[in-house]
């Protein structure tokens, strides 16, 4: 099945002409490749339908991206976050405290940069939803926990905007995985009664949202998407990621290595499940290597691992899926999308751009949406996705003064 092309739908009627409430959403994903910032308008259906931001198949959607940007990390801060995320770097309590503030400062600066570019004042923004940067996510064990850096008090002080953060921990306290949280947003904007759909986010970790035409929304992580490929590519080539899948394209899939990678017990766990860099990191990969593999063959095998685990998970949980909508950084890797499409021949694979959502900013938009839900005292989790004991209002509210 051919993969639909990726286009940008970023931008819109920004400065001084908004017809609804404006929110900001911020997130840095598992790959820590930058801070994604989404300036989002929540408007009436009629107002949004009059702009080019309205999803083409419905005039009932009420969320439009006004401006989306990815703001780069300071190189030394990014390197430290990645090292800590891979679970092999020693760290002191003092450094953790400083990192929490530094990440908060970086998030605030990114938000202000986007507002400046958009010509929107902080006072025009109803609230800001910040996911933060995940340091560790341990949903299993006797005392499960999840920890995101990015002091929300700092963000609120620096931006002057009501800041909602710490979205995951309430769900986890209620017995859930604390992730993924974006499926509720996917369901609000991308569900249709006409076909069974799924949404695939190809971030550092891949996760699926299942949107049956009739039935409960489900969602779960499927395993690594870009995290391992990025880490291996940076180690072997110095490039932060494999642009266009070119490095993988030079190699051949190593069948024996792929079999060892696929034997990881985590892949066989049933949903609900979530994971992160603390599970799938370079040390995990090194343990599966003989040591004489060509670097490009390892890269090709990691790409195949991502494609196969995604396809297998979808076939096992919603085999009648007619359309797979893809977002996240992996949407720009045509080789990865081609492999996923080849493994799902009866499913149309296309970017979320085809449905009016910029694939690079879906998750950031989701945290703007979650912030809005929190302020309205509406639940933001889906128990069928996370495994929580029930619906919960997520996040903590930090007023600007």
ZANU-742482 format. One record per residue (C-alpha): chain; residue number from 1; residue in three letters; x, y, z. Coordinates in pm, whole numbers, plus 50000, padded with zeros to 5 digits. Layout:
<patis>
pati unit A | pos NUM | code ALA | x X | y Y | z Z
...
</patis>
This chain:
<patis>
pati unit A | pos 1 | code UNK | x 50000 | y 50000 | z 50000
pati unit A | pos 2 | code UNK | x 50142 | y 50339 | z 49906
pati unit A | pos 3 | code UNK | x 50212 | y 50590 | z 50178
pati unit A | pos 4 | code UNK | x 50045 | y 50928 | z 50145
pati unit A | pos 5 | code UNK | x 50277 | y 51228 | z 50131
pati unit A | pos 6 | code UNK | x 50353 | y 51447 | z 50428
pati unit A | pos 7 | code UNK | x 50259 | y 51815 | z 50414
pati unit A | pos 8 | code UNK | x 50268 | y 52094 | z 50670
pati unit A | pos 9 | code UNK | x 49949 | y 52246 | z 50804
pati unit A | pos 10 | code UNK | x 50128 | y 52470 | z 51053
pati unit A | pos 11 | code UNK | x 50021 | y 52830 | z 51077
pati unit A | pos 12 | code UNK | x 49702 | y 53026 | z 51059
pati unit A | pos 13 | code UNK | x 49527 | y 53340 | z 51173
pati unit A | pos 14 | code UNK | x 49745 | y 53423 | z 51471
pati unit A | pos 15 | code UNK | x 49807 | y 53777 | z 51590
pati unit A | pos 16 | code UNK | x 49506 | y 53957 | z 51729
pati unit A | pos 17 | code UNK | x 49241 | y 53771 | z 51528
pati unit A | pos 18 | code UNK | x 49170 | y 53462 | z 51736
pati unit A | pos 19 | code UNK | x 48807 | y 53362 | z 51764
pati unit A | pos 20 | code UNK | x 48834 | y 53132 | z 52061
pati unit A | pos 21 | code UNK | x 49047 | y 53048 | z 52365
pati unit A | pos 22 | code UNK | x 49421 | y 53020 | z 52305
pati unit A | pos 23 | code UNK | x 49637 | y 52761 | z 52484
pati unit A | pos 24 | code UNK | x 49998 | y 52647 | z 52464
pati unit A | pos 25 | code UNK | x 50114 | y 52287 | z 52470
pati unit A | pos 26 | code UNK | x 50476 | y 52183 | z 52531
pati unit A | pos 27 | code UNK | x 50651 | y 51848 | z 52525
pati unit A | pos 28 | code UNK | x 50995 | y 51702 | z 52477
pati unit A | pos 29 | code UNK | x 50972 | y 51338 | z 52384
pati unit A | pos 30 | code UNK | x 51184 | y 51032 | z 52449
pati unit A | pos 31 | code UNK | x 51440 | y 51129 | z 52186
pati unit A | pos 32 | code UNK | x 51486 | y 51473 | z 52348
pati unit A | pos 33 | code UNK | x 51542 | y 51614 | z 52000
pati unit A | pos 34 | code UNK | x 51381 | y 51947 | z 52086
pati unit A | pos 35 | code UNK | x 51096 | y 52115 | z 52272
pati unit A | pos 36 | code UNK | x 50778 | y 52099 | z 52067
pati unit A | pos 37 | code UNK | x 50557 | y 52404 | z 52121
pati unit A | pos 38 | code UNK | x 50202 | y 52430 | z 51987
pati unit A | pos 39 | code UNK | x 49996 | y 52748 | z 52001
pati unit A | pos 40 | code UNK | x 49640 | y 52620 | z 51981
pati unit A | pos 41 | code UNK | x 49300 | y 52781 | z 51940
pati unit A | pos 42 | code UNK | x 48985 | y 52619 | z 52069
pati unit A | pos 43 | code UNK | x 48700 | y 52770 | z 51871
pati unit A | pos 44 | code UNK | x 48337 | y 52707 | z 51791
pati unit A | pos 45 | code UNK | x 48276 | y 52459 | z 51511
pati unit A | pos 46 | code UNK | x 48154 | y 52731 | z 51274
pati unit A | pos 47 | code UNK | x 48449 | y 52962 | z 51343
pati unit A | pos 48 | code UNK | x 48706 | y 52689 | z 51295
pati unit A | pos 49 | code UNK | x 48537 | y 52554 | z 50982
pati unit A | pos 50 | code UNK | x 48589 | y 52892 | z 50817
pati unit A | pos 51 | code UNK | x 48969 | y 52853 | z 50837
pati unit A | pos 52 | code UNK | x 49198 | y 52618 | z 50647
pati unit A | pos 53 | code UNK | x 49290 | y 52456 | z 50978
pati unit A | pos 54 | code UNK | x 48965 | y 52260 | z 51004
pati unit A | pos 55 | code UNK | x 49007 | y 51886 | z 50946
pati unit A | pos 56 | code UNK | x 48861 | y 51831 | z 50600
pati unit A | pos 57 | code UNK | x 48615 | y 51557 | z 50685
pati unit A | pos 58 | code UNK | x 48432 | y 51732 | z 50971
pati unit A | pos 59 | code UNK | x 48314 | y 52077 | z 51077
pati unit A | pos 60 | code UNK | x 48263 | y 51959 | z 51434
pati unit A | pos 61 | code UNK | x 48629 | y 51977 | z 51533
pati unit A | pos 62 | code UNK | x 48713 | y 52257 | z 51771
pati unit A | pos 63 | code UNK | x 49091 | y 52264 | z 51784
pati unit A | pos 64 | code UNK | x 49325 | y 52441 | z 51542
pati unit A | pos 65 | code UNK | x 49703 | y 52481 | z 51536
pati unit A | pos 66 | code UNK | x 49790 | y 52849 | z 51508
pati unit A | pos 67 | code UNK | x 50167 | y 52802 | z 51521
pati unit A | pos 68 | code UNK | x 50395 | y 52507 | z 51588
pati unit A | pos 69 | code UNK | x 50769 | y 52514 | z 51640
pati unit A | pos 70 | code UNK | x 51043 | y 52283 | z 51765
pati unit A | pos 71 | code UNK | x 51296 | y 52472 | z 51977
pati unit A | pos 72 | code UNK | x 51640 | y 52315 | z 52009
pati unit A | pos 73 | code UNK | x 51788 | y 52219 | z 52344
pati unit A | pos 74 | code UNK | x 52121 | y 52360 | z 52454
pati unit A | pos 75 | code UNK | x 52360 | y 52083 | z 52337
pati unit A | pos 76 | code UNK | x 52510 | y 52015 | z 52679
pati unit A | pos 77 | code UNK | x 52169 | y 51997 | z 52845
pati unit A | pos 78 | code UNK | x 52036 | y 51762 | z 52578
pati unit A | pos 79 | code UNK | x 52340 | y 51535 | z 52610
pati unit A | pos 80 | code UNK | x 52290 | y 51515 | z 52986
pati unit A | pos 81 | code UNK | x 51919 | y 51439 | z 52957
pati unit A | pos 82 | code UNK | x 51984 | y 51160 | z 52709
pati unit A | pos 83 | code UNK | x 52257 | y 51010 | z 52926
pati unit A | pos 84 | code UNK | x 52029 | y 51010 | z 53229
pati unit A | pos 85 | code UNK | x 51742 | y 50868 | z 53026
pati unit A | pos 86 | code UNK | x 51954 | y 50573 | z 52922
pati unit A | pos 87 | code UNK | x 52006 | y 50477 | z 53284
pati unit A | pos 88 | code UNK | x 52384 | y 50465 | z 53287
pati unit A | pos 89 | code UNK | x 52485 | y 50811 | z 53411
pati unit A | pos 90 | code UNK | x 52541 | y 50875 | z 53783
pati unit A | pos 91 | code UNK | x 52361 | y 51180 | z 53917
pati unit A | pos 92 | code UNK | x 52343 | y 51362 | z 54250
pati unit A | pos 93 | code UNK | x 52032 | y 51499 | z 54418
pati unit A | pos 94 | code UNK | x 52172 | y 51849 | z 54374
pati unit A | pos 95 | code UNK | x 52214 | y 51799 | z 53999
pati unit A | pos 96 | code UNK | x 51860 | y 51663 | z 53966
pati unit A | pos 97 | code UNK | x 51725 | y 51970 | z 54138
pati unit A | pos 98 | code UNK | x 51923 | y 52199 | z 53910
pati unit A | pos 99 | code UNK | x 51815 | y 52003 | z 53600
pati unit A | pos 100 | code UNK | x 51451 | y 52040 | z 53700
pati unit A | pos 101 | code UNK | x 51492 | y 52417 | z 53705
pati unit A | pos 102 | code UNK | x 51703 | y 52427 | z 53386
pati unit A | pos 103 | code UNK | x 51443 | y 52227 | z 53195
pati unit A | pos 104 | code UNK | x 51170 | y 52455 | z 53330
pati unit A | pos 105 | code UNK | x 51369 | y 52759 | z 53215
pati unit A | pos 106 | code UNK | x 51413 | y 52602 | z 52869
pati unit A | pos 107 | code UNK | x 51041 | y 52525 | z 52839
pati unit A | pos 108 | code UNK | x 50949 | y 52879 | z 52942
pati unit A | pos 109 | code UNK | x 51194 | y 53029 | z 52694
pati unit A | pos 110 | code UNK | x 51055 | y 52809 | z 52415
pati unit A | pos 111 | code UNK | x 50699 | y 52917 | z 52495
pati unit A | pos 112 | code UNK | x 50794 | y 53285 | z 52496
pati unit A | pos 113 | code UNK | x 50984 | y 53246 | z 52168
pati unit A | pos 114 | code UNK | x 50675 | y 53106 | z 51996
pati unit A | pos 115 | code UNK | x 50449 | y 53375 | z 52141
pati unit A | pos 116 | code UNK | x 50689 | y 53643 | z 52019
pati unit A | pos 117 | code UNK | x 50696 | y 53493 | z 51670
pati unit A | pos 118 | code UNK | x 50317 | y 53469 | z 51665
pati unit A | pos 119 | code UNK | x 50268 | y 53822 | z 51793
pati unit A | pos 120 | code UNK | x 50055 | y 53692 | z 52081
pati unit A | pos 121 | code UNK | x 50086 | y 53833 | z 52433
pati unit A | pos 122 | code UNK | x 50106 | y 53604 | z 52736
pati unit A | pos 123 | code UNK | x 49786 | y 53764 | z 52862
pati unit A | pos 124 | code UNK | x 49602 | y 53625 | z 52558
pati unit A | pos 125 | code UNK | x 49688 | y 53267 | z 52653
pati unit A | pos 126 | code UNK | x 49435 | y 53099 | z 52881
pati unit A | pos 127 | code UNK | x 49678 | y 52831 | z 53004
pati unit A | pos 128 | code UNK | x 49985 | y 52628 | z 52917
pati unit A | pos 129 | code UNK | x 50004 | y 52249 | z 52937
pati unit A | pos 130 | code UNK | x 50355 | y 52112 | z 52991
pati unit A | pos 131 | code UNK | x 50437 | y 51745 | z 52971
pati unit A | pos 132 | code UNK | x 50800 | y 51805 | z 53064
pati unit A | pos 133 | code UNK | x 51099 | y 51582 | z 52986
pati unit A | pos 134 | code UNK | x 51067 | y 51227 | z 53113
pati unit A | pos 135 | code UNK | x 51362 | y 51130 | z 53329
pati unit A | pos 136 | code UNK | x 51232 | y 50786 | z 53424
pati unit A | pos 137 | code UNK | x 50910 | y 50592 | z 53367
pati unit A | pos 138 | code UNK | x 50867 | y 50278 | z 53579
pati unit A | pos 139 | code UNK | x 50503 | y 50166 | z 53566
pati unit A | pos 140 | code UNK | x 50580 | y 49818 | z 53701
pati unit A | pos 141 | code UNK | x 50701 | y 49693 | z 54038
pati unit A | pos 142 | code UNK | x 50575 | y 49733 | z 54392
pati unit A | pos 143 | code UNK | x 50601 | y 50112 | z 54386
pati unit A | pos 144 | code UNK | x 50548 | y 50233 | z 54028
pati unit A | pos 145 | code UNK | x 50649 | y 50588 | z 53946
pati unit A | pos 146 | code UNK | x 50701 | y 50831 | z 53664
pati unit A | pos 147 | code UNK | x 50920 | y 51142 | z 53676
pati unit A | pos 148 | code UNK | x 50917 | y 51435 | z 53437
pati unit A | pos 149 | code UNK | x 51161 | y 51726 | z 53466
pati unit A | pos 150 | code UNK | x 51061 | y 52088 | z 53405
pati unit A | pos 151 | code UNK | x 50963 | y 52286 | z 53715
pati unit A | pos 152 | code UNK | x 50614 | y 52418 | z 53643
pati unit A | pos 153 | code UNK | x 50654 | y 52695 | z 53903
pati unit A | pos 154 | code UNK | x 50944 | y 52830 | z 53698
pati unit A | pos 155 | code UNK | x 50741 | y 52811 | z 53376
pati unit A | pos 156 | code UNK | x 50449 | y 52999 | z 53532
pati unit A | pos 157 | code UNK | x 50678 | y 53267 | z 53675
pati unit A | pos 158 | code UNK | x 50877 | y 53322 | z 53356
pati unit A | pos 159 | code UNK | x 50580 | y 53321 | z 53117
pati unit A | pos 160 | code UNK | x 50310 | y 53479 | z 53332
pati unit A | pos 161 | code UNK | x 50074 | y 53202 | z 53212
pati unit A | pos 162 | code UNK | x 49874 | y 52956 | z 53421
pati unit A | pos 163 | code UNK | x 50072 | y 52633 | z 53385
pati unit A | pos 164 | code UNK | x 49930 | y 52281 | z 53415
pati unit A | pos 165 | code UNK | x 50188 | y 52005 | z 53451
pati unit A | pos 166 | code UNK | x 50250 | y 51665 | z 53612
pati unit A | pos 167 | code UNK | x 49983 | y 51494 | z 53404
pati unit A | pos 168 | code UNK | x 50096 | y 51134 | z 53439
pati unit A | pos 169 | code UNK | x 50118 | y 51071 | z 53812
pati unit A | pos 170 | code UNK | x 49748 | y 51091 | z 53904
pati unit A | pos 171 | code UNK | x 49667 | y 50815 | z 53656
pati unit A | pos 172 | code UNK | x 49954 | y 50606 | z 53793
pati unit A | pos 173 | code UNK | x 49834 | y 50661 | z 54151
pati unit A | pos 174 | code UNK | x 49499 | y 50522 | z 54035
pati unit A | pos 175 | code UNK | x 49666 | y 50201 | z 53919
pati unit A | pos 176 | code UNK | x 49731 | y 50306 | z 53560
pati unit A | pos 177 | code UNK | x 50044 | y 50315 | z 53348
pati unit A | pos 178 | code UNK | x 50042 | y 50695 | z 53343
pati unit A | pos 179 | code UNK | x 50076 | y 50669 | z 52965
pati unit A | pos 180 | code UNK | x 49989 | y 50704 | z 52690
pati unit A | pos 181 | code UNK | x 49771 | y 51007 | z 52755
pati unit A | pos 182 | code UNK | x 49731 | y 51136 | z 52399
pati unit A | pos 183 | code UNK | x 49469 | y 50877 | z 52286
pati unit A | pos 184 | code UNK | x 49186 | y 51085 | z 52435
pati unit A | pos 185 | code UNK | x 49293 | y 51374 | z 52211
pati unit A | pos 186 | code UNK | x 49322 | y 51142 | z 51910
pati unit A | pos 187 | code UNK | x 48969 | y 51020 | z 51976
pati unit A | pos 188 | code UNK | x 48833 | y 51373 | z 52006
pati unit A | pos 189 | code UNK | x 48974 | y 51484 | z 51671
pati unit A | pos 190 | code UNK | x 49024 | y 51176 | z 51454
pati unit A | pos 191 | code UNK | x 48750 | y 50925 | z 51534
pati unit A | pos 192 | code UNK | x 48487 | y 50851 | z 51271
pati unit A | pos 193 | code UNK | x 48187 | y 50619 | z 51262
pati unit A | pos 194 | code UNK | x 48272 | y 50522 | z 50904
pati unit A | pos 195 | code UNK | x 48581 | y 50303 | z 50953
pati unit A | pos 196 | code UNK | x 48812 | y 50144 | z 51207
pati unit A | pos 197 | code UNK | x 49117 | y 50367 | z 51244
pati unit A | pos 198 | code UNK | x 49439 | y 50374 | z 51440
pati unit A | pos 199 | code UNK | x 49680 | y 50655 | z 51514
pati unit A | pos 200 | code UNK | x 50050 | y 50576 | z 51528
pati unit A | pos 201 | code UNK | x 50287 | y 50815 | z 51701
pati unit A | pos 202 | code UNK | x 50645 | y 50752 | z 51590
pati unit A | pos 203 | code UNK | x 50840 | y 50939 | z 51855
pati unit A | pos 204 | code UNK | x 51131 | y 50794 | z 52046
pati unit A | pos 205 | code UNK | x 50884 | y 50523 | z 52144
pati unit A | pos 206 | code UNK | x 50602 | y 50411 | z 51916
pati unit A | pos 207 | code UNK | x 50249 | y 50406 | z 52049
pati unit A | pos 208 | code UNK | x 49915 | y 50315 | z 51897
pati unit A | pos 209 | code UNK | x 49569 | y 50454 | z 51956
pati unit A | pos 210 | code UNK | x 49291 | y 50224 | z 51837
pati unit A | pos 211 | code UNK | x 48981 | y 50409 | z 51717
pati unit A | pos 212 | code UNK | x 48720 | y 50153 | z 51618
pati unit A | pos 213 | code UNK | x 48413 | y 50291 | z 51443
pati unit A | pos 214 | code UNK | x 48210 | y 50148 | z 51730
pati unit A | pos 215 | code UNK | x 48364 | y 50045 | z 52059
pati unit A | pos 216 | code UNK | x 48611 | y 50159 | z 52323
pati unit A | pos 217 | code UNK | x 48921 | y 50357 | z 52243
pati unit A | pos 218 | code UNK | x 49239 | y 50172 | z 52338
pati unit A | pos 219 | code UNK | x 49605 | y 50264 | z 52325
pati unit A | pos 220 | code UNK | x 49948 | y 50139 | z 52427
pati unit A | pos 221 | code UNK | x 50318 | y 50159 | z 52350
pati unit A | pos 222 | code UNK | x 50451 | y 49908 | z 52097
pati unit A | pos 223 | code UNK | x 50825 | y 49952 | z 52156
pati unit A | pos 224 | code UNK | x 51104 | y 50166 | z 52012
pati unit A | pos 225 | code UNK | x 51040 | y 50389 | z 51712
pati unit A | pos 226 | code UNK | x 51323 | y 50642 | z 51679
pati unit A | pos 227 | code UNK | x 51503 | y 50622 | z 52015
pati unit A | pos 228 | code UNK | x 51730 | y 50330 | z 51929
pati unit A | pos 229 | code UNK | x 51781 | y 50436 | z 51568
pati unit A | pos 230 | code UNK | x 51873 | y 50788 | z 51677
pati unit A | pos 231 | code UNK | x 52113 | y 50669 | z 51946
pati unit A | pos 232 | code UNK | x 52288 | y 50420 | z 51714
pati unit A | pos 233 | code UNK | x 52307 | y 50672 | z 51431
pati unit A | pos 234 | code UNK | x 52458 | y 50938 | z 51658
pati unit A | pos 235 | code UNK | x 52712 | y 50692 | z 51794
pati unit A | pos 236 | code UNK | x 52820 | y 50566 | z 51453
pati unit A | pos 237 | code UNK | x 52789 | y 50877 | z 51234
pati unit A | pos 238 | code UNK | x 52774 | y 51175 | z 51470
pati unit A | pos 239 | code UNK | x 52435 | y 51276 | z 51326
pati unit A | pos 240 | code UNK | x 52155 | y 51315 | z 51579
pati unit A | pos 241 | code UNK | x 51915 | y 51113 | z 51362
pati unit A | pos 242 | code UNK | x 51904 | y 50914 | z 51038
pati unit A | pos 243 | code UNK | x 51772 | y 51177 | z 50796
pati unit A | pos 244 | code UNK | x 51531 | y 51018 | z 50552
pati unit A | pos 245 | code UNK | x 51641 | y 50671 | z 50662
pati unit A | pos 246 | code UNK | x 51953 | y 50703 | z 50443
pati unit A | pos 247 | code UNK | x 52187 | y 50529 | z 50689
pati unit A | pos 248 | code UNK | x 51949 | y 50233 | z 50722
pati unit A | pos 249 | code UNK | x 51905 | y 50221 | z 50345
pati unit A | pos 250 | code UNK | x 52278 | y 50146 | z 50304
pati unit A | pos 251 | code UNK | x 52246 | y 49833 | z 50514
pati unit A | pos 252 | code UNK | x 52075 | y 49497 | z 50510
pati unit A | pos 253 | code UNK | x 51856 | y 49353 | z 50782
pati unit A | pos 254 | code UNK | x 52053 | y 49106 | z 50993
pati unit A | pos 255 | code UNK | x 51800 | y 48828 | z 51044
pati unit A | pos 256 | code UNK | x 51976 | y 48675 | z 51344
pati unit A | pos 257 | code UNK | x 52010 | y 49009 | z 51519
pati unit A | pos 258 | code UNK | x 51648 | y 49094 | z 51446
pati unit A | pos 259 | code UNK | x 51536 | y 48763 | z 51596
pati unit A | pos 260 | code UNK | x 51730 | y 48834 | z 51913
pati unit A | pos 261 | code UNK | x 51580 | y 49182 | z 51939
pati unit A | pos 262 | code UNK | x 51226 | y 49054 | z 51883
pati unit A | pos 263 | code UNK | x 51276 | y 48795 | z 52159
pati unit A | pos 264 | code UNK | x 51266 | y 49074 | z 52419
pati unit A | pos 265 | code UNK | x 50991 | y 48963 | z 52665
pati unit A | pos 266 | code UNK | x 50842 | y 49315 | z 52683
pati unit A | pos 267 | code UNK | x 50702 | y 49281 | z 52332
pati unit A | pos 268 | code UNK | x 50488 | y 48985 | z 52441
pati unit A | pos 269 | code UNK | x 50324 | y 49173 | z 52729
pati unit A | pos 270 | code UNK | x 49954 | y 49247 | z 52675
pati unit A | pos 271 | code UNK | x 49819 | y 49603 | z 52693
pati unit A | pos 272 | code UNK | x 49796 | y 49824 | z 52885
pati unit A | pos 273 | code UNK | x 50167 | y 49883 | z 52867
pati unit A | pos 274 | code UNK | x 50411 | y 50171 | z 52830
pati unit A | pos 275 | code UNK | x 50786 | y 50203 | z 52812
pati unit A | pos 276 | code UNK | x 51071 | y 50443 | z 52747
pati unit A | pos 277 | code UNK | x 51443 | y 50491 | z 52705
pati unit A | pos 278 | code UNK | x 51505 | y 50320 | z 53040
pati unit A | pos 279 | code UNK | x 51393 | y 49994 | z 52872
pati unit A | pos 280 | code UNK | x 51518 | y 50039 | z 52515
pati unit A | pos 281 | code UNK | x 51863 | y 50200 | z 52521
pati unit A | pos 282 | code UNK | x 52209 | y 50143 | z 52375
pati unit A | pos 283 | code UNK | x 52316 | y 49901 | z 52648
pati unit A | pos 284 | code UNK | x 52009 | y 49688 | z 52571
pati unit A | pos 285 | code UNK | x 52110 | y 49688 | z 52206
pati unit A | pos 286 | code UNK | x 52478 | y 49613 | z 52276
pati unit A | pos 287 | code UNK | x 52379 | y 49305 | z 52473
pati unit A | pos 288 | code UNK | x 52227 | y 49162 | z 52153
pati unit A | pos 289 | code UNK | x 52527 | y 49232 | z 51928
pati unit A | pos 290 | code UNK | x 52804 | y 48987 | z 51840
pati unit A | pos 291 | code UNK | x 53040 | y 49276 | z 51779
pati unit A | pos 292 | code UNK | x 53125 | y 49219 | z 51413
pati unit A | pos 293 | code UNK | x 52806 | y 49365 | z 51258
pati unit A | pos 294 | code UNK | x 52831 | y 49644 | z 51004
pati unit A | pos 295 | code UNK | x 52688 | y 49965 | z 51158
pati unit A | pos 296 | code UNK | x 52451 | y 50020 | z 50865
pati unit A | pos 297 | code UNK | x 52317 | y 49665 | z 50903
pati unit A | pos 298 | code UNK | x 52241 | y 49732 | z 51269
pati unit A | pos 299 | code UNK | x 52056 | y 50049 | z 51165
pati unit A | pos 300 | code UNK | x 51855 | y 49860 | z 50904
pati unit A | pos 301 | code UNK | x 51770 | y 49595 | z 51163
pati unit A | pos 302 | code UNK | x 51657 | y 49857 | z 51415
pati unit A | pos 303 | code UNK | x 51428 | y 50013 | z 51154
pati unit A | pos 304 | code UNK | x 51283 | y 49671 | z 51078
pati unit A | pos 305 | code UNK | x 51234 | y 49611 | z 51451
pati unit A | pos 306 | code UNK | x 51027 | y 49930 | z 51479
pati unit A | pos 307 | code UNK | x 50819 | y 49845 | z 51172
pati unit A | pos 308 | code UNK | x 50754 | y 49483 | z 51269
pati unit A | pos 309 | code UNK | x 50658 | y 49554 | z 51629
pati unit A | pos 310 | code UNK | x 50415 | y 49825 | z 51519
pati unit A | pos 311 | code UNK | x 50256 | y 49603 | z 51254
pati unit A | pos 312 | code UNK | x 50236 | y 49299 | z 51481
pati unit A | pos 313 | code UNK | x 50074 | y 49501 | z 51759
pati unit A | pos 314 | code UNK | x 49811 | y 49647 | z 51527
pati unit A | pos 315 | code UNK | x 49731 | y 49312 | z 51368
pati unit A | pos 316 | code UNK | x 49695 | y 49152 | z 51710
pati unit A | pos 317 | code UNK | x 49467 | y 49417 | z 51858
pati unit A | pos 318 | code UNK | x 49264 | y 49564 | z 51570
pati unit A | pos 319 | code UNK | x 49317 | y 49352 | z 51258
pati unit A | pos 320 | code UNK | x 49036 | y 49521 | z 51061
pati unit A | pos 321 | code UNK | x 49199 | y 49865 | z 51074
pati unit A | pos 322 | code UNK | x 49124 | y 50044 | z 50748
pati unit A | pos 323 | code UNK | x 49339 | y 50353 | z 50802
pati unit A | pos 324 | code UNK | x 49657 | y 50415 | z 51002
pati unit A | pos 325 | code UNK | x 49725 | y 50784 | z 51066
pati unit A | pos 326 | code UNK | x 50090 | y 50853 | z 51146
pati unit A | pos 327 | code UNK | x 50243 | y 51140 | z 51340
pati unit A | pos 328 | code UNK | x 50568 | y 51215 | z 51523
pati unit A | pos 329 | code UNK | x 50922 | y 51254 | z 51396
pati unit A | pos 330 | code UNK | x 50922 | y 50913 | z 51229
pati unit A | pos 331 | code UNK | x 50672 | y 51040 | z 50972
pati unit A | pos 332 | code UNK | x 50971 | y 51202 | z 50799
pati unit A | pos 333 | code UNK | x 51148 | y 50867 | z 50757
pati unit A | pos 334 | code UNK | x 51003 | y 50738 | z 50428
pati unit A | pos 335 | code UNK | x 51181 | y 50404 | z 50457
pati unit A | pos 336 | code UNK | x 51019 | y 50337 | z 50796
pati unit A | pos 337 | code UNK | x 50674 | y 50430 | z 50666
pati unit A | pos 338 | code UNK | x 50724 | y 50213 | z 50357
pati unit A | pos 339 | code UNK | x 50811 | y 49912 | z 50570
pati unit A | pos 340 | code UNK | x 50509 | y 49964 | z 50797
pati unit A | pos 341 | code UNK | x 50282 | y 49999 | z 50493
pati unit A | pos 342 | code UNK | x 50431 | y 49685 | z 50334
pati unit A | pos 343 | code UNK | x 50360 | y 49488 | z 50651
pati unit A | pos 344 | code UNK | x 50000 | y 49617 | z 50658
pati unit A | pos 345 | code UNK | x 49887 | y 49565 | z 50296
pati unit A | pos 346 | code UNK | x 49516 | y 49597 | z 50370
pati unit A | pos 347 | code UNK | x 49550 | y 49923 | z 50561
pati unit A | pos 348 | code UNK | x 49585 | y 50275 | z 50420
pati unit A | pos 349 | code UNK | x 49888 | y 50442 | z 50581
pati unit A | pos 350 | code UNK | x 49895 | y 50821 | z 50574
pati unit A | pos 351 | code UNK | x 50018 | y 51121 | z 50769
pati unit A | pos 352 | code UNK | x 49781 | y 51295 | z 51009
pati unit A | pos 353 | code UNK | x 49837 | y 51596 | z 50780
pati unit A | pos 354 | code UNK | x 49580 | y 51438 | z 50549
pati unit A | pos 355 | code UNK | x 49326 | y 51489 | z 50830
pati unit A | pos 356 | code UNK | x 49429 | y 51846 | z 50914
pati unit A | pos 357 | code UNK | x 49677 | y 51780 | z 51196
pati unit A | pos 358 | code UNK | x 50045 | y 51868 | z 51154
pati unit A | pos 359 | code UNK | x 50225 | y 51539 | z 51236
pati unit A | pos 360 | code UNK | x 50509 | y 51719 | z 51412
pati unit A | pos 361 | code UNK | x 50286 | y 51887 | z 51670
pati unit A | pos 362 | code UNK | x 50005 | y 51643 | z 51749
pati unit A | pos 363 | code UNK | x 50148 | y 51559 | z 52093
pati unit A | pos 364 | code UNK | x 50216 | y 51922 | z 52183
pati unit A | pos 365 | code UNK | x 49860 | y 52007 | z 52077
pati unit A | pos 366 | code UNK | x 49736 | y 51724 | z 52296
pati unit A | pos 367 | code UNK | x 49888 | y 51881 | z 52606
pati unit A | pos 368 | code UNK | x 49721 | y 52211 | z 52526
pati unit A | pos 369 | code UNK | x 49397 | y 52012 | z 52503
pati unit A | pos 370 | code UNK | x 49470 | y 51828 | z 52829
pati unit A | pos 371 | code UNK | x 49535 | y 52160 | z 53003
pati unit A | pos 372 | code UNK | x 49194 | y 52278 | z 52889
pati unit A | pos 373 | code UNK | x 49034 | y 51960 | z 53018
pati unit A | pos 374 | code UNK | x 49202 | y 52005 | z 53356
pati unit A | pos 375 | code UNK | x 49081 | y 52364 | z 53395
pati unit A | pos 376 | code UNK | x 48729 | y 52247 | z 53310
pati unit A | pos 377 | code UNK | x 48763 | y 51971 | z 53572
pati unit A | pos 378 | code UNK | x 48711 | y 51706 | z 53307
pati unit A | pos 379 | code UNK | x 48907 | y 51376 | z 53313
pati unit A | pos 380 | code UNK | x 49200 | y 51347 | z 53075
pati unit A | pos 381 | code UNK | x 49280 | y 50978 | z 53098
pati unit A | pos 382 | code UNK | x 49111 | y 50676 | z 52941
pati unit A | pos 383 | code UNK | x 49107 | y 50378 | z 53180
pati unit A | pos 384 | code UNK | x 49079 | y 50135 | z 52887
pati unit A | pos 385 | code UNK | x 49413 | y 50275 | z 52766
pati unit A | pos 386 | code UNK | x 49614 | y 50319 | z 53084
pati unit A | pos 387 | code UNK | x 49457 | y 50056 | z 53308
pati unit A | pos 388 | code UNK | x 49362 | y 50309 | z 53578
pati unit A | pos 389 | code UNK | x 49076 | y 50230 | z 53812
pati unit A | pos 390 | code UNK | x 48866 | y 50508 | z 53664
pati unit A | pos 391 | code UNK | x 48853 | y 50848 | z 53500
pati unit A | pos 392 | code UNK | x 49071 | y 51111 | z 53666
pati unit A | pos 393 | code UNK | x 49129 | y 51483 | z 53626
pati unit A | pos 394 | code UNK | x 49500 | y 51506 | z 53546
pati unit A | pos 395 | code UNK | x 49771 | y 51754 | z 53630
pati unit A | pos 396 | code UNK | x 49844 | y 52024 | z 53884
pati unit A | pos 397 | code UNK | x 49753 | y 52389 | z 53825
pati unit A | pos 398 | code UNK | x 50018 | y 52655 | z 53885
pati unit A | pos 399 | code UNK | x 49880 | y 53012 | z 53867
pati unit A | pos 400 | code UNK | x 50117 | y 53282 | z 53740
pati unit A | pos 401 | code UNK | x 50086 | y 53485 | z 54061
</patis>
